[in-house]
Amino acid sequence: MATKRIKTQKAAVKNPADQAHAMWLAGLGAVSLAQKRSGELFNALTSEGADFQSRTQKVAQTLRADARKQVKGVLAPLKANAKKAVQKFGAAVQQGVATALATLGIPSKAAIEELTTRVTALSRQLKTR
């Protein structure tokens, strides 16, 4: 059997010029295949990249919408509580200012309006007499 292998290998072995030519052709074939397949590969990668970008944009939009809903859900009660607190604080400040003005003897807006109404009524009475 060993002799058959040697004979088969010797039959496959060509002269050095034929081997060099075969190597040259193999190299050219490799370059040709690389060129053909690189274009196909580039197109496939470009298509896959566009698909991936589209999918990730959809996921990002979904996540952004979900995040907005969650933030609105959290902020709505806080906003309502802040509004109530501001109103309560404003009323307390107004009451404090009114008390301070009353202590100083300065009449309130309501008292001035009442006096204005009374003066207007008295002026009408005097004009009719």
CYANA upper distance limits for C-alpha pairs under 8 A (distance plus 0.5 A):
  1 MET  CA      5 ARG  CA      7.02
  2 ALA  CA      6 ILE  CA      6.91
  3 THR  CA      7 LYS  CA      6.62
  4 LYS  CA      8 THR  CA      6.51
  5 ARG  CA      9 GLN  CA      6.47
  6 ILE  CA     10 LYS  CA      6.44
  7 LYS  CA     11 ALA  CA      6.54
  8 THR  CA     12 ALA  CA      6.79
  9 GLN  CA     13 VAL  CA      6.65
 10 LYS  CA     14 LYS  CA      8.44
 13 VAL  CA     19 GLN  CA      8.47
 14 LYS  CA     18 ASP  CA      6.44
 14 LYS  CA     19 GLN  CA      6.70
 15 ASN  CA     19 GLN  CA      6.85
 16 PRO  CA     20 ALA  CA      6.58
 17 ALA  CA     21 HIS  CA      6.65
 18 ASP  CA     22 ALA  CA      6.59
 19 GLN  CA     23 MET  CA      6.64
 20 ALA  CA     24 TRP  CA      6.63
 21 HIS  CA     25 LEU  CA      6.71
 22 ALA  CA     26 ALA  CA      6.61
 23 MET  CA     27 GLY  CA      6.67
 24 TRP  CA     28 LEU  CA      6.77
 25 LEU  CA     29 GLY  CA      6.54
 26 ALA  CA     30 ALA  CA      6.65
 27 GLY  CA     31 VAL  CA      6.80
 28 LEU  CA     32 SER  CA      6.62
 29 GLY  CA     33 LEU  CA      6.59
 30 ALA  CA     34 ALA  CA      6.55
 31 VAL  CA     35 GLN  CA      6.69
 32 SER  CA     36 LYS  CA      6.73
 33 LEU  CA     37 ARG  CA      6.40
 34 ALA  CA     38 SER  CA      6.13
 35 GLN  CA     39 GLY  CA      7.04
 36 LYS  CA     40 GLU  CA      7.24
 37 ARG  CA     41 LEU  CA      6.32
 38 SER  CA     42 PHE  CA      6.34
 39 GLY  CA     43 ASN  CA      6.67
 40 GLU  CA     44 ALA  CA      6.61
 41 LEU  CA     45 LEU  CA      6.50
 42 PHE  CA     46 THR  CA      6.55
 43 ASN  CA     47 SER  CA      6.62
 44 ALA  CA     48 GLU  CA      6.59
 45 LEU  CA     49 GLY  CA      6.46
 46 THR  CA     50 ALA  CA      6.75
 47 SER  CA     51 ASP  CA      6.79
 48 GLU  CA     52 PHE  CA      6.55
 49 GLY  CA     53 GLN  CA      6.58
 50 ALA  CA     54 SER  CA      6.72
 51 ASP  CA     55 ARG  CA      6.74
 52 PHE  CA     56 THR  CA      6.62
 53 GLN  CA     57 GLN  CA      6.57
 54 SER  CA     58 LYS  CA      6.84
 55 ARG  CA     59 VAL  CA      6.83
 56 THR  CA     60 ALA  CA      6.53
 57 GLN  CA     61 GLN  CA      6.61
 58 LYS  CA     62 THR  CA      6.69
 59 VAL  CA     63 LEU  CA      6.62
 60 ALA  CA     64 ARG  CA      6.54
 61 GLN  CA     65 ALA  CA      6.65
 62 THR  CA     66 ASP  CA      6.67
 63 LEU  CA     67 ALA  CA      6.53
 64 ARG  CA     68 ARG  CA      6.66
 65 ALA  CA     69 LYS  CA      6.81
 66 ASP  CA     70 GLN  CA      6.74
 67 ALA  CA     71 VAL  CA      6.59
 68 ARG  CA     72 LYS  CA      6.55
 69 LYS  CA     73 GLY  CA      6.57
 70 GLN  CA     74 VAL  CA      6.73
 71 VAL  CA     75 LEU  CA      6.44
 72 LYS  CA     76 ALA  CA      6.34
 73 GLY  CA     77 PRO  CA      8.07
 74 VAL  CA     78 LEU  CA      7.52
 75 LEU  CA     79 LYS  CA      6.38
 76 ALA  CA     80 ALA  CA      6.80
 77 PRO  CA     81 ASN  CA      6.63
 78 LEU  CA     82 ALA  CA      6.54
 79 LYS  CA     83 LYS  CA      6.65
 80 ALA  CA     84 LYS  CA      6.81
 81 ASN  CA     85 ALA  CA      6.62
 82 ALA  CA     86 VAL  CA      6.62
 83 LYS  CA     87 GLN  CA      6.73
 84 LYS  CA     88 LYS  CA      6.59
 85 ALA  CA     89 PHE  CA      6.51
 86 VAL  CA     90 GLY  CA      6.49
 87 GLN  CA     91 ALA  CA      6.67
 88 LYS  CA     92 ALA  CA      6.73
 89 PHE  CA     93 VAL  CA      6.67
 90 GLY  CA     94 GLN  CA      6.68
 91 ALA  CA     95 GLN  CA      6.61
 92 ALA  CA     96 GLY  CA      6.61
 93 VAL  CA     97 VAL  CA      6.60
 94 GLN  CA     98 ALA  CA      6.53
 95 GLN  CA     99 THR  CA      6.63
 96 GLY  CA    100 ALA  CA      6.67
 97 VAL  CA    101 LEU  CA      6.61
 98 ALA  CA    102 ALA  CA      6.55
 98 ALA  CA    108 SER  CA      7.38
 99 THR  CA    103 THR  CA      6.63
100 ALA  CA    104 LEU  CA      6.87
101 LEU  CA    105 GLY  CA      6.70
101 LEU  CA    106 ILE  CA      5.62
101 LEU  CA    107 PRO  CA      7.55
101 LEU  CA    108 SER  CA      7.98
102 ALA  CA    106 ILE  CA      6.03
102 ALA  CA    107 PRO  CA      6.86
102 ALA  CA    108 SER  CA      7.86
107 PRO  CA    111 ALA  CA      6.41
107 PRO  CA    112 ILE  CA      7.03
108 SER  CA    112 ILE  CA      6.81
109 LYS  CA    113 GLU  CA      6.64
110 ALA  CA    114 GLU  CA      6.62
111 ALA  CA    115 LEU  CA      6.68
112 ILE  CA    116 THR  CA      6.59
113 GLU  CA    117 THR  CA      6.69
114 GLU  CA    118 ARG  CA      6.78
115 LEU  CA    119 VAL  CA      6.58
116 THR  CA    120 THR  CA      6.62
117 THR  CA    121 ALA  CA      6.73
118 ARG  CA    122 LEU  CA      6.64
119 VAL  CA    123 SER  CA      6.54
120 THR  CA    124 ARG  CA      6.85
121 ALA  CA    125 GLN  CA      6.91
122 LEU  CA    126 LEU  CA      6.76
123 SER  CA    127 LYS  CA      6.77
124 ARG  CA    128 THR  CA      6.82
125 GLN  CA    129 ARG  CA      7.07
